[in-house]
Amino acid sequence: MRDRIQHALETTLAAANIPGAVAVVGNSAGTLAEVAVGTKGPGDPPLAIDDLFQIASMTKAIASVAAMQLVEQGRLSLDDDIGALLPPLANPQVLEGFDDEGKPVTRPAAGPITLRQLLTHTSGFGYEFMSAELTQYRQHNPAAPGSLASLNAPLLADPGTQWIYGISTDWVGLAVEAAAGMKLGDWLDRHVTGPLKMADISFAFDDAVKARLTPLHARMPDGNLVPFPVHFGGGESAEFQGAGGGLVGTAGDYLTFCRMILNKGTLNGARILKPETVAEMSRNQVAMPAGRMSTNMPGLSTDFDLFPMMDCGWGLGFLINPVEGPDGRAPGSLAWAGIANTYYWIDPASDVAAVVCMQHLPFGEPATVEVLRAVERAVYGR
């Protein structure tokens, strides 16, 4: 398998003009392959297996596990009005449009927001880079990235009515903090990443992290990549630990998290979740297609649909493909990605999980997705 993955990366990275990537694969019993190909950027040193990446939205699944631990303990409820715990969400407003002066027009939402809706991206919250309406709203209500004010935004639809990818999981993180009485990172250290010995996963962005961090690059119109020193968690000025995208870590540590899911909530003697909780997180929770996203900022992200020939579902933190994927993963596999082109999937039926990390923008370029697909074919021997 390792040789197949190596060949797949070498071929597709060169075709996509991507300097390097790390891919790791495992099953419930252990790690099966670790491959690092290429460099940290044009002219940069070679990538190493233990280099750090901004995993961005791959943070969401980890934060979702934290929330479900508190659901198990009865300290969070999936279906109660989350506004009782998070007062800023007590009276949600839906963006209706803009008046003649361009100012936002909102109305009260038809119902409350629940933790289940936040976990499934059916709360109505969106992202500015996927919504021209939210971009226009932010022009009248400016907020710095990583600030609490950046989370004060109207809904794009009534709760429970649409799948809209957005800041929902950041609110999940704040719900964890409110219920647990501690910072999200502290909860993870004590109850998720710490017990799993995921030593390099954290919200830290200090000099030690920066020294090991794979630099972020952005693609220019001429196709070349240039340095793009942005931290998706807000950097040193962040006012909250972003459950939606603030973690930095290694591909190997994230594989450990995936293997815990494969093992139904336990790994190496640490019980993180009950098996029935993992089963619930892995079950489709939505009545509409999930995972399809359009871009409002093409330099940041392309339009994205990992499975364009099928209507995917969404669990409590994961994309779910209902039928076999074109490159080998079985029906019911769990997956998602991070905006800097980091990807993972967890295939319980085949007892395999994989993580593929690159570090450039825009997210979801077709040639970049082909890197992921080629690794998947190599994993399944196709």
N, C-alpha and C positions, 0 to 999 in steps of 0.2 A: 504493500500500500504506500509506504513512504516514497519509493521511487516513482510511483505513478503520480503522487501529489507533487513531488519535486518537478517532474516533467511538465505537469499541467501548469504550475506556477511560472516556470521559466518561459513557456510558450505564450501564455496569455498576458503576462505582465509586459513582455516585450511588445506584443501587438497593441496593447492599450497605452503604451508610453507611461507606465507606472513604475517607479523606481524599485519598489520592493513590497513584500508581504510576508506575514507569518501565518501559518496554518497549523492547527493542532487538532487531533482526533482522539476520541476515547470511547469507552463503553462503560458499563456499570462496574466492571472489574478494575479498570485502570486506563492508562494512556496507551494509545496504539501507535501514534506517529506525531512527531514534531518536526516542522520544516520551516526554515527561514531562508528566503531567497531575495537577493538584491540588496539595496542600500536604503538608508533612512531618507534619502532625497537625492536629487541630481548632484553628483560630486561628493556626497556625504559618505560616512563610514558604513560598512555592512550592517544589516539588521541582525539582531540576535534574538533568540527565542525568548529571553527574559526582558526584552525592551518594553517600556511602557507605552500605552496608547491611550488617547482620549476615546473611551468607549461610548461616550455620549448616550444615545437612547437605549443602548444595551443596559444602562443603569435601571431602566424601568422595570425589568423583570426582577431584579434584586430587591428594589423597593416594594414591589408587589408582594414578594415573599414576606418581607417585614410586616406589611399590613395584614397579611393572612395569618401570621403568627399571633397578632393581636386579636384578630377575629376568633381564632381558636381559644384564646384566653377570655373571650367575652368582653374585651375592652374596646373593640370596634365592632360595628354592625354593618353588614353589607347593604342593607336595604332601608335603614333609617335615614331621615333627613340629616345630611352631614353638616348642615348649617348650625345645628345645636352644638357641635364640637368646634366648627370653624365659622365664627360669626360673619366673616366677609362673604360667605356663600349662603347666608340665611335667606336673602331675597334676591336671587339671581335675575339678571336682566338680559333680554335677548336683543341683539342689534337688528333693528328693522331697516335701517338705511341712514340717509343723511338729509338734512334740511337744505334750503336754498343757499345757506351760507357755508355748507359743507360740514356742519356740526353733526355728530352722531345722534340718531334718534333710537331710543330703546323702549322696550315694553317689559312688564313683568313676565317671567317664565311661567309656563302652564303648570309646572309642578316643581318640587324640590329636587336637588341633586343628591345622589346617594354614592356611597363608596363603590358599589358595584358599577355604577355608571362611570365613575372616574377610572376604575381599573380597566374597563372595556372601551374607553374613548367614545362613550355615548352620552357624556355629560353635556355636550354642546360647545365646550371649549375648543379653540383652534390654535393654530400657530400663524404668526404674521407672515412667515415665508411661504405659506400655502394659502393665504387669504388676502386678496386685494382690499377687502372690506376692513380687516383688522389692521392692515398697513395704514389705511386712511384714518381709522380710528386713532391709531397711535400718533399720527401727526398732530392731533388735537389733545392727546394725553401722553406726552412723551415720558419715557421711563428707560433708565439705563439697564442693559442686560445684567442679570444677576441680582437686580434690586427687587424688593418685595412689591414695589409699584408695578413691575413688569407683569405680575400675576393678576393685577386688577384690570380685568378685561371683560367685556360682555360675551355672552354666549352667541354662537352662530345659529343655533337651533334649540328648540325646547328639549330638556333632558329626556333621554330615552328614545328619541325619534330618529337620530341619524348617527352613523359612525363618522366621527370627525377627529382626525389626529391632531393633538395639541397639548396644552399645558396641564391636562388632567392629572398626570402622574406627579407633577410638582406639588399639586394639592394633596395627593396621596401621601407624599413625604411629610407635609405639614400636619396631616391627620395623624400619622405615626408619632410625630413629635408631641402633639397635643395629648394623645392617649397615653403615651409612654412617659411623658415628663422628662424627656432628654432629647438631645440632638439626634437626627437621623443617623449620622455617622457613628455615634456612640452606640445606638441600638444595633446597628449592623456589626460593629466590632464585638459586641457582647453575645449576639444571638444568631448571626448569619455568617459573615465573612470570617470573624474570629474563630468560631468553632470549626469552620471548614478549613482553617489554616490558609486562607486566601491572603497571604501576607502583603501583597503589593497592590491590593485594591483599596482605594481611599479617595476622599474628597480633597486631600491635601494638594497644594500647589506651591510647595516651598522649593528651595534651591536643590534639595536632594531629589525631588521628583523631576524638576526641570532638567537635571543632569542626565536622567535616564529616559526622558520623554522623546518619543519619535516625533520629529518636527511636522507640523501640519503644513501642507502645501495647497495651493489653488491653481486650477488650470486657466490659463489665459486664452484669449481668442485664437492665438496662433498654435495652440495645443501644448505649449510648454508649461511646466509647473514652476511656480515661484513660491517662496516662503510666505506663509499667511499666519502670523503668530497670534492666534485667537484661542482663548480658553472657553469652552462652551459652558463651563460652570460659573463663569463670571470672574475667574481669577481671584486675586487677593482682595478685591473690593466686593465680592459676593456677599449679599445680605442673608442668604439662606443656602442650605446644602441641597442642590438641585436633584431631586429624585427622578426628574425627567431626563437628566443628561449630564450630571456633574462628576461622575466617577472616572478615575484614571486607573488603569491596571494592565496586567499582562494577559496575553491570550491563554496561557496555561492556567492562570487563576480563574479565568472565566469558564474554562473547560471544567474545572472542579465544581463550579456552581451547576453547570449543565449535568454533570455526572450525579450530583445530588438529586436532581429531578429524575434522572433515569432510575435511581435507586429508591424512588417513591418517598423522598424526603429525608433520607439518611445517607451518611457517607463517613467511612473511617471512624465509626463509633459515635458520631455526632448526629442526634436527631434534630432536624431543623423544622420539619413539618410532619404532620400526620399523613399517612398514605391517602386517606380520604380527602384531605385538603389538596394534595397534589392532583388527585383525580378531578376535583372540582375546578381547579385552575386550568386543567388540560381539556376541559369540556367547552364546546362552543356556547357562548353566553348571549350571542346577538342574533337578531332576526333579519339582519341586512348584510350585504357583502362588506367585508372589512379588508383593509390593507392597501386600498387604491388611493393614491395621493397625487394631486396636481401641484405644480410649483408656481409661486408668485415671484420667486427670485432665482432665475436659472443659473446664476453663478454659484448659488449655494446648494441647489438640489434640482435634479431633473424630475419630470413626471415619473412616478414609480408604481409598478405593479409587479410583484415578484412572480405571480402566477396569473398571467393575463387570460388564460383559457378557463379559469375556474372562479367561482365565488367562494372566497375563503371566509372562515369564521374567526372569532376572537375569543380567547378564554379570559382568565383573570390575570392578564399580563402578557399574553402570547398570541401571535398570528397562528392560525391552524389551517392547514391544507386538507380539504375533505376527501380528496382522492390522491392517488399516487402522483408525485411530482415528476416532471419530465426528465429529471436527472438522477432519480433513484430513491428519494426519501418516501417513506410509506405514508399512507393516509393517517391523519391524526398527529403528524409531527408538529412540533412547536418551534417558532422562529421569530426573529426580528433582527434589527440592525441599528447602527449608529451613523449619524450624519457624515462622519469623516470616513465612511466606507469601511466600517467594521460590521461583521455579520456572524450569526450563529444559527444552528438548528439542532434540535433535540428530537430524535426518532426513537420513541420507546418500543415500537413494534420491531424494529431492526436492532435494538440495543446499541445505538451509536449516536454520538453527538460530535459536532465539529465547530470550530471557531476560526474565522478568517479575518485578519486585521490588516488593513491598509491605513493610510492617513493623508487623505487628500480630498479636495472638493472639485466639482460638485458631487453630491451624493447620487448614487444610482445611475451613473453613466452606463450605457449599454455595454461598452467594452469592459467596464469594471465589474458589472454583474456577470459577465462571461467568465471572469476570473473565479468568482464564487461557484458558478455552475460547473466549470471545469474541475475544480477541487471536489465538488460533490460527485461528479461522475467517477473521479479517481477513487473516492472513498468506497463507492459501491461497485467498482470494477467494471464500469461501463465504457 
